[in-house]
């Protein structure tokens, strides 16, 4: 019997992953302190299913280890302090808390009787220093040498906490797989991301009003959460992925932000003139992962088109967030 512990389990990717694991017959333990995780109908539907345990605990507290137990075959460490506001206003807390959470998750993993995989969620931000100081290849492979942005810059705190987390995992003496998610979006994925923010702005747009698009010429690729979960599950159950850092995302199409705005407006049923606005501070001009390593390890490639994914995302947010 496969048994999963998901830290940050009430969050977006965590709950989607839990739903997927349950369909495969796994037992699942969700651990969350609900600083960011949502108590909603989606969580209730999962936690009332057979084989699911919800632990309302802070991973860093001593009682968490005892509550977690020793029977999990897979630990998915998704919990982290993140978000632009946290990073800019509390960079020290971001550094300290994320390192402490990773150390606590590794301690829990060491206590498991038959651990097959500790999966650590890092970030695509680990490539930010290379982009700033050198020539970053796009699409970006995991073999790209990593450089650091200025350490005194608040924005560096998050990527540095994740990069240090990668090192902790690789030297932990455990069967570890590291993922670097790139622009994962979808239902129940929070509001502090470009797609839900655009969807809400488009929904509230008054007739005849222009639609401002920041960083209009910047390009990104986007990965729907269902595709990301399939990659995560495959990587966590593939022995060849142990000891690897692997991009999770979609390699193509790479799309401009003003083109994304047109897809969002169409999904919401709005018509508006798109007006370029200033670039967001710290926003890289391009970001797209090279997915060759993930494809080689899992055989999986993203299947949900951006148009379909945005439409699904809007349907969920319209019902659960926008309220009208």
N, C-alpha and C positions, 0 to 999 in steps of 0.2 A: 504494500500500500504506500503510495507517495503522499507525503504530508508536507505542506508548504507553510512557512511563516512569512508574512508580508508586513514589514514595518512601513508605516505610513499607509496602512491598508485601507483607510477610509478616504484616501485621496483619489484623484482621477484615475491614473494608471493602475494604482493598487486595486481598486474595486473592479475595474475592467479585467485585470489579470485574474482576480478571484473568481469572477463569473466564468472565465474561460477554463480555469482549472477544475471547477466544479463539474463542468460538462464532460471533463475527462475522468471524473470519478475520484478526484483527489480529496483529501481532508485539508482544510484551510484554517489557519489562525491569522486573524487580522489584528495588528497592534497599532493603536493610534492614540495620541493624547488630545486630539480634536482642536489643536490650535489652528489648523487649516482644514482638516478633514470635515466632511459634511455629515450631519445626522439627517438623513432624508429617506424617502420611500425606497430609493435604489439600494441604500445601505441596509435598510430593514429587510428588503426582499432577500438579500444575500445572507444576512446573519440569522435569519429564521430557517434557512435551508439545512437539511441534515448534513452533519460533518463540518460545520462552521463554528468557530469560536471567536468571539470579539473580546479583545483585551483593551479596556480603556485605561491605558497606562502610559507614563512617560518612560521611554526606553532606557533613559539614563538613571532611573531610580533603582535602588538595590532589589526591591521586590519584583521587578520585571523579570529577572532571570529565573526566579522560582516559578513564576506564573507561566512562563514560556514552556518550561519543561525540556525534555531531551529526545523527543520522538520525531522531529522534523527531518525529512530528507533534503529539503531545499529551503534556503533562506534567501528571500528577495529583499534587499535593503534599499527601500525607496524613500525612507523618511529623511527629511532635511529641512533646515531653515533656508528659505529662498524667497524670491519676490524682489522686485526692483526697490520698493520702499525699504524693506529690511536691509538690503545690500547697501543702499546709499546712506541710511540713517543709523544703522547698527552693524557696521562691518566687523567690529570685534566679536559681537555675539554670533554673527554668521560663521566666522572662523572657529571660535571656540565650541559652539554648539554642534556644528557639523562634524568636527573631528571627534568630539565626545560621543555623538550618536554612532559614528562608524566604529569606534572602539567598543562601544557597548554591544553593537550588533555582532561584531567579530567574537566577542566574549560569549555571546549566546550561541553562536555557530559552533564554537569549540566544544560546547557541552552536549551537542547532538550525538546520539549514539551511532548513527549511520548516515552522516552528511554526504550528499552527492554533489551539491553545488551551493556556493555562496555567491549570489549575483549582486553586484554593486552598481547602482545607478550613478554614473558620473555625469558629465555634461559636455556639450559641444563647445562650451566656453573655454575648454582647455586649449583650443587652437587660437584664442584671441591674441596672445602675445606674439605668436609667430606671424599672424596677419599684420600686427602693428609694426614689427621690427624687420620682417623679412618678406620674401615672396611666398605666399600661401597658395599651394595648388588648389584649384577648384575644378571638379569635385575633390574633396580633401580626404586622403587616405589616412588610416590610423598610424602609418609609418612616418608621418610628417614629424620632424623634430619639433619639440615643444619649447617655447620661450615664454618668459614671464613679462607681463605688463608692469609698470611701476608699482611697487609694493605699497606705497602710501596712498594709492588711488583706491577709493572705497569699492569701486566695481571689481577690483582684483580679488576681494575677499572671498567671493563665492567660488570662482574658478580655482583659487588656491586651495580652498578647503576640499574641493573635489579632487584636485590633482594630488594632494597629500593623502586623501582617502584611497586613491588608486595605489599609491606606494604602500600604504598600510596593508591593503589587501594582498598585493603581490608578495609581500614578505610575511604573511600571516601563517604560512604553512598549511593552508586550507585549499580545497578544490574551488578556485575562484574564477569567475567570469565577470569582466567589466563591460558595461555598456555605456555608450556616449550618445544619448538621444538628441535628435535634431528636429526641432519644430514639430513636436507631436501635438495634435489638436483633436477635438471631438467633444461629444456630449460629456458633461460633468467634469470638464478639465479646468474649471476656474475661469475667472474673468480677466486675469492679468496677462493676456496674450493677444496677439494682433488680431486673430480671427474672431474670437468672441467680442473684442472691443469694437471691431468694424461692424459686426452684426448688430450690436446694440445701437451704435451710432446711426447705422442705416435705418434701423427700425424707428428711431426717434426723429428722423429727418423730416423737417417741415417741407410741404410742397413748394417747389421752386427754389429750394436752398441748395447751394453748391455743396459737394462732398469733398472735404479736405483730406488729402492723403499725405501723410508724413513719410519722408524718405521714399518718395514716389518712384525713383529710378533704381532703388536698391532691389536686389533679387534674392529670393529664397526658394527652397523646396519645402514641402509640407508633407507630413506623414500622418494619416488618419490613425486614431488610437487602436482600432482593431488590428490594423497591419502591424503596428508597433508591438502589440501584445503577442501576436503570432511569432514575431522575431524573438522576443524575450523568452517565450516558452521554449522555442526550438533551441536557442542558445543555452538555456539552463538544463536541457536534457541531452545535450550533445557533448560527449567527452572531449572531442577535438577542440572545443571552445575554451577548455580550462587553461588559465594563464594568459588568455587573450583579452585585449581591449578591442571592442567591436562597435562600429557605428551602427546606430539604429535610426532609420529614417528612410527617406525616398530620394533617389539620386536625380530623378528628372520627372516632370519638367521643372526647370528653374524659371520662376515667374516674377515679374516686376510687381511692386506693391500697388501701382495703379491698375494693373491687370487683375490682381487679386480683388481690388475694390469693385471692379465690374462684376466679378463672379459673386461677390457678397451682395451687391445691390440687386442682381438678378434673383438670387435665392430669397431675398426678403421681399421682392416685388416692388422695388423702388426704381425710379428713374431720376438721375441727377447728373449735373456736370461735375466732372472730377477736376479738382484744382490742386496742383502740387503744393505741398507745404514744406517747411524746412525739415532737413534731416534730423532724426532723433539723435541726441548726443550719445556717442559710443556705439551707434549702430553700424556694423560692418557693411560695406557696399554689396558684398556677395556672401552667401553661405549655402553650401550644398555638400553633402557627404558622399564620398566614394563608397559604394555599397558592395564592392567586389568581395571583401572578406566575409561579410554577412551572408551573401549569396553562396559562396563556396562552402561555408559551414552549415547552412540551413537549407539551401535550395529554395529559399523563399524570397519573393520580390513583392513590393507593395502592389495591391490590387484595386484599392478604392481610389477612383479619380478624385481630383481636387473638387470638381463641380459636385460630384455625388457626396463627398465628405462634408463640404460646406452646407449642402442642403440638409443632410442628416443632423449636423450640428445645430443649424438654425431651428429645425423642428423640435429638438430637445430644449434649447434655450427659450424658445417662444413659449413652450408649455411650462417650464420650471423656473425661469428667471424673469423674462419680460412681463409675463402675466397678462398680456392682452394681444 
